């Protein structure tokens, strides 16, 4: 008989990679690491097609922005032979260089060697050999409107993130750009179109523009791929394709809490259930838990209503910031939820957010928390 499957959390931080492991009951977690101590780790993703394989987006002091691969559950790593890079600029063209490899997404199940990467400045890259060699996706990177689509940047730069591959069709892709918006391709990245109708853009002179928005995180439900959710700089939204107009489901959040934040996480089997971590969205954008009282909010009806979940979390003077990649769920029968803070703490719930406990403290600033079986 096979041994019970354990749970692993990969913790990407500003100063290295850490790992938390637990048995099937998820009662006791063991912290190990760091690997790559001192290097910036932006994202770690397990390959759902080959669970022993992991890819890691990193920025190392001596190698710069790159991708590492592991074929043994993260025990050892090898740098990509050809990391993501923009093509060489021609005469009179804009010169671009990858500053950060920010996001990683495994390709379609029918394309076992395919991976996608998003960068800062906003660029899209594809690998066909398991992440060893990367090529720019010219349909986006060289699109004549790309400089307009991604003309603005966040205070921390411009990012291409939330790369989504439709599980029904490997040619159907979505991407998010901060700042730029959500874009869609139906031909494997050769052409793109904005998908931002209904999204507020309060920071722009014309809030009805077709692009220039700031999606923080966009997710697609694996069992109902026509259902998309988005946590945006200007609210929480849902889109049910083939519709093109997003609905602001964050309007149902309590007014004193608002609907601004970074991450949004979906239930693995229920397309109507999602969790968010609201943050203070007042004019100066402090990006901390509202009133210093952190809480997760859950909807079980696709955004018609939201419920506060804060049992076990600090009641006051806890100014958490949770970034877009720093919250995730597992696939346990009783869904586990996890988030990491920029203050270096990792919190876990083994009952879909009903109660919480801290399972790691005093880590470096956390950029991403991802679950792997």
Steps between C-alpha positions, in 0.01 A plus 500: 500500500626850414580732788254789556576807294652790695455874454776741406497880501770677303575838656666745261661791683717802444793310651464142384274197468345320796273195523232390745392136503218315677332161492151440367341624824681838468531529880875546525717692254879477474700791361817436303737708294604743395618422152648786295543705817525869420356469150156633404248224427182617328305181424524120534258275308457124499440343160150341518601269212820378672466561875871438567583803285510856635586829333621804693518864391796670667721805488847409618773744581746356251273355232225762491141399413474133412309173538610190689365147452482204736420140402511359854238693702737790563796311646726636224467775241652582161489839332331527161746488211318792336300713747220731384632798304359747252626480144781732406365841402542615144607845389270763651307246709442510873772316692348272763661274758333260739540639851300227678349168401184548700246229416505135387216289358509141378365443150205289391481131594540411131829693482716337770811711441330839471535775761422872498675779688408863563755770569561854606494707284188336359608214275374151419728200439449135410711188548438179310761284675394509863642841584858456378478731197267800479386703200311830495137478389525749218123524453486691827852637553517648149133592466475855362267599785707345780672830592153651541351199679782500757583870504463541876671322787426441866726664760699175489509482119286342228421127521351236275332240720194271530583298188202269454477204261148381424491129597269436203719667237880554512470792258266696727704721735441787739757734656488784752718809488552740788446760370328416171206268556386153402570376147384190311645289219322219318793405274777403744623856544529611137234771549347669803201716593409689820236350729423778747139606448331585829828540693544830685818700444460771762861613464461593131351824360257287297388200710322341201812437291537151343843448660726660760346312795677345797401135556682370806413134449281318246391139547305244297313207648647170374166316495300790357751685281246751374495644855767763573553705812719805550634692799569843359644823631142624459294211634407132475348376174354189336466419131300213350602442140403544224398830660759775477380732775630440853258528794620677816418240763701700752201731532357240740797540738444706819549867417737560791722218369483567126606267222865586442780247545757291318425124505187306409481121548241254367357186653648203308161344414235770559502784244272711723741511795790743521709669768664844510718691748375860509742785555463866578430671168478862606659770288856457625473120449660369821454139378450358849217313671205732559526663841784267597244218532583237235227275362422279205167551324326210329218480249311174447261638239727650232516841666138565596608518864819478707576365848781611732739227621740612772497242782858456621632809321620799705219724621690831483829666410578243230584690183528208258584540135443194280623518141327358193689167492514456877167322557393156381275199563565127507286220355417325829139387558485776764664778306815641654583868455838663549643850482833667567559860605766749408591487870615139454217302663310207344141432608298184432143380521401135465127573488449734205585812698270444800799517736866595465836439663851625431726217379821697438638830626791734442570410137616764252240699307271244334427539129322173422345197672414204280369156589638178358389143563 
